[in-house]
Amino acid sequence: QVQLVESGGGLVQPGGSLRLSCTASGFAFSSYAMTWSRQAPGKEREPIARITRGSLAMDYSDSVRGRFTISRDNATNMVYLQMNSLNPDDTGVYYCSTDDYTYMGQGTQVTVSS
């Protein structure tokens, strides 16, 4: 059974940090590039960070570049998103998925508010 389970979301003050985790199981994790996407209230889901299979390359959307860092551990089937300098525009549901969106988790809520 394929599963992607995100964790680590929550409420954080502006300027704060969070680290999201995604646990993958049931498929060949190391064979896929992985993506973090987010859906802000009233907006469409957008990809914000991508990492290749062997962590040789990472890409970021303009909105998070320089503040967020994606990483992965193929030995433990985990992918992470370190989020720093958070602001209210970062509020939304964050999803972990394979790069082609074949598999996607249920999401974790991140709320940035004072």
N, C-alpha and C positions, 0 to 999 in steps of 0.2 A: 504494500500500500504506500503510495507516494504521499509524503507529508513535508510541508514547509511550515514551520512554526516560528513566528516572530515573538520577541519579548524585549523588555527594556523600556517601553514607552511609559509616559506618565506626564505629570504636570511639572513644569520647570519655569523659573523666572527668566525674563529676558537677560541675555548675557550668559546664561548657564549652559551646561553641557549634559548630554545624554549619550549613552552607548547602546545601540540596538543590536540584538543578536538574532540570528536566524538559524534554526536547526533543520537540516535536511535529512530525509531518509527515503528509502524505497526506489531510488534511481541512482544512476551513475553520476554523482555530484561532480566529480573532478572532470567530467567530459563537457560540462556546460559553463559558459560564461554566465555570470550572475548579475542581477540588477536590483537595485532598490528604487522603488517608485513611491510617490506620495500623492494623496488626493486631499486637497484643501477643501474646506466647506464651500459648496456651491460651484466647484471647479472640477474639470476632468482630471483623471489620474495622469501624472507626468513622470517619466523616468528622471532620476536625479543623479544616480551614480551607477557605474558599471565596472566590473572587473573581469578580466579574461581568465581562462581556465587555470593557467599557471601563475596568475598574479603578475604577469609581465607588464600589463598595461591597465590603467584605470582612467575612466572618463567621468566628467562631472558636468552637470548643467551649470549655466552661468549663475544661477541663483544660489548655489551652494559651494561653488569652487572656492577653495581657500579656507573654508570653514568645516567642511565635512570630509571624512576619510573613509573609504571603503577598503575592507581587507577580507581575507578568507583563510581558512585552514582546511586543506583537503584531507588531512589525516583524521579530522574529527567531523567533517561535513558541516562546517560552520561558516557563515558569512556575517560580517559585522559592519556597522555604520557608526563611526564616532562623529558626533555632532557637537561642535563648539560654537560659541558666540551666537546662540540661538536668539531669534527674534519672533515676534508674533506672526509674521508671515510664514514661519516654518510650521505652524499649527496644521495638523491634518492626520490622516491615517497613512501609516508607512507600511509598504508591502515589499516582501522579498519574493523574487521570482527568478526562474531561468531567463536568460536574455531573450529567448524567443517566446516567452510567456506561456510555454507549454505547461509549466507548473508554477503555481502562485500560492502564497500563504493567505491567511485570513486577515492579516494586518494587525498593527498595534497603534494605538492612539497616542499622539504626541500633542500636548497643549502647552504653548508658551504664553504665559500671562503672569502679571504681577498681582 
